[in-house]
Amino acid sequence: MSFLLSKLQSKKEVDHAIRSTTEKVLVLRFGHETDMVCMQLDDILMKTQERLAKMATIYTIDADTVPIYIKYFDITILPATVFFFNAQHMKVDFGTADHTKFIGSFKTKQNFIDLIEVIYRGAMRGKYIVTSPIDPQDIPKFDLLYKGY
């Protein structure tokens, strides 16, 4: 279903989308089109895109095309979804150790819609971190291992 979503294919396009999307939540999905979990997530994003058009702009990004952002956001598990508002990175407290991104796919369309609404309302009030409205049982849990460099 990712063919129905807008794609960003270079660092320049991603930078432009971050800077030019104003008064809306920018949703960036990093992943691979052929991955089954990405396909499930893309299906949810595609089905909610029209309903959230006044609050959010959604893009998919192939993880191999922008390795600088993969490294910058410390994306080790795909798919990962990152949120921005007026060029400001929005953080969400999912009850996990990482507040910078959502890892995996959403269980339902309503979970994604609720999350975008909370991010949008929080951002409109000047907040840069919001608490996730998603039931903690519906959030994928991963043990994050950090490499020492």
N, C-alpha and C positions, 0 to 999 in steps of 0.2 A: 504493500500500500504506500510505500514511500514515494512512488512516482506521482502521487497526488499532492505531495507536500513540497514546498519550496526548498531548494537545496542551496547550500553555500559551498563553494569548491576551492576557495583559497583563503589565505590569511587576510588578504586585502578585503575580500567580500565580507568576512566575519567582522573585521574592524569597522567597516562601513555600516553593517547592520546594527552593531552595538551603539555606534555614535548617532545614527540617524533615527532609530526607533524611539519616539518620544511619547509620553503619556500612555504607554502600553507596556505590558510585561513582554519581554523578549524571551522566548523559549528556544534554547539550542539543544538539540538531541545529537549527541556524539555516539556513533556506532557504525555498524556495517549493515548494508541493505540485505545481505543474505543470511544474517544471523536470525534464528527463530525468535529470540526474545526481542530483538529490534523490530522484527515484523509485527509482533504483538503490540509493542509500544507505538509503532507507526500507525497501526490500525486505530488505536485509541486517540492518538493525536489528530488523525485525519477526520474521525467521526466528531470530534469536538471543535475542530478548527472554525467552522462557520458559526457555531453557537458562541464562541469566545472571541469573535472577530473584533468587538469593540474594546475588549480588555487585553488581548494578547496577539502577538505575531509569532508564528511557529516556523522554525527552520530545522532541517536535518543536515548533518555534517558527517561525511565519511571520516572516520578517525584517522585514516592514512593520509588524508589531504592536508591536514593542519596539525602536524606533530607538535608544533610550538604550544598550541592550546592544550593538547593532551598532557604535555609536561607541566604547563602552567597551572592547570586545575588538578594535577596529580590524579589523572584518570587511569586507573589500572584495571577496572572491570567495566565492560561494556554491556548494555548501553548506559550512558550517563546523561542526565538532563540538568542543564545549568540555566539559571534565571537571571535576567537583568531588568532594570527599570531606569529609564533616562540615563543610560550609560553607566549605571551603578550596579555592581554585582549584588544581587539579592541573596541573602542566606536564609535557610529554613531549618529550624530545629525539628528534626525528624525523630529525636530520641536516640540518635546514633552519634558516633564520635565525629562524623563529618557533616558539617552544616553547609558546605559549599555546593553540593550537588545531590541529585537523587540518583541512586544506582539501581538499575533493573527496570522492570516495567510496572506500571500501575495495575492494580487488580481490576479496577472498574473505571469506566468513563467518569462516573460521578466523583471518584477520588481525585482525578485530575482536575475536573471542573472546580471542585471545592478548594483545591490547593491554589489554583490560579486566582480565584476570587479573594482568598486570604492574602496572597502576595500583593495583588492589586490594591486592595483596601489598605494594607499596611504601608505600601509604598506611597500611596496618596497622602498618608498621614506623616510621611517623613521617616518611617522606620526602614532600617536596612536588614533587620533580621525579624522573622515572624515565626510563630509556632505552628507546626503542621496540624491541619484539621483531620488528617488521615488516621484511622484506627491503627495503633501500633502493631497489631497483628497483621495488617495489610502491608507493612513496610518490610521489604527484604532486609535481612540481617546478614552482614558479612564480617568476618574477622579480618581487620586490616593489618597487614604486616608492613612495617616501614623498613626500608633499606637504609643502612648507614653508608654514607658516601665518604 
